[in-house]
Amino acid sequence: MTNLNNMKKNRLRKSLIGMTLCFSILASGSLIATPQSAHAANSAADIKVLTANRIISLGEDFIGVRYKYGSKTGLTDSFDCSSFTQYIFEQNGITLPRSSKEQSQVGTYVSKDQLQPGDLVFFYSPIHHVGMYIGDGKIIHTYGSPGVTISDIDSGWWSTHYQSARRVLN
C-alpha cells in the first residue's frame, strides 16, 4: 500500500511540475514578438514535447510492475506490453487499440533514425511486442521477469528484433 501511495504522490508531484512548466512555456511564448502562425507552431511543438514527457514520466512510475500476458486493460497491478502502452497514453488523452499489432497500424510511420520521445516501437515479425521510445536510445516497455523496465534499443535482443515505429503524438 505504501508503494502505491508513493507512486500516487510522485505522479501528482510530476503533474504539478509539468503544469507549471507548461504555463511557463506558454507565458514566455506570449512575450516574444513572433508571427501568429509561428507562435501557434511553437506552441503545438511545445505541447507535444510536454505530452511525451508526461507519458514517459507516468511510465517510469511503473518501473518494476510485473508483466502478465493478457493483463486486463486499465489495471495497474500488472501489464503486458500493449496494455502498458495503452494505459500510459490513455492517461494522457490518447486512445490506442489493445494489441501491439493494432497499435502498429495507428499514427504515422517513423524510421528508426528519426525516433522521438513518445514514439511507439515494435518488435518481432510478425509484430507482437510494443514499447515506447524515451530518448537517448532507450525504450520503456514490459516483458518477462523485469516487468516494466527500460532497455537500450540498439543492443542485444532489442537491436536484432526491432521491426518499426509509429508516431501517435501529432
C-alpha positions, 0 to 999 in steps of 0.5 A: 500500500505504501508503494502505491501511495508513493507512486500516487504522490510522485505522479501528482508531484510530476503533474504539478511540475509539468503544469507549471512548466507548461504555463511557463512555456506558454507565458514566455511564448506570449512575450516574444514578438513572433508571427501568429502562425509561428507562435501557434507552431511553437506552441503545438511543438511545445505541447507535444514535447510536454505530452511525451514527457508526461507519458514517459514520466507516468511510465517510469512510475511503473518501473518494476510492475510485473508483466502478465500476458493478457493483463486486463486493460486499465489495471495497474497491478500488472501489464503486458506490453500493449496494455502498458502502452495503452494505459500510459497514453490513455492517461494522457488523452490518447486512445490506442487499440489493445494489441501491439499489432493494432497499435502498429497500424495507428499514427504515422510511420517513423524510421528508426533514425528519426525516433522521438520521445513518445514514439511507439516501437515494435518488435518481432515479425510478425509484430507482437511486442510494443514499447515506447521510445524515451530518448537517448536510445532507450525504450520503456516497455514490459516483458518477462521477469523485469516487468516494466523496465527500460532497455537500450534499443540498439543492443542485444535482443532489442537491436536484432528484433526491432521491426518499426515505429509509429508516431501517435503524438501529432 
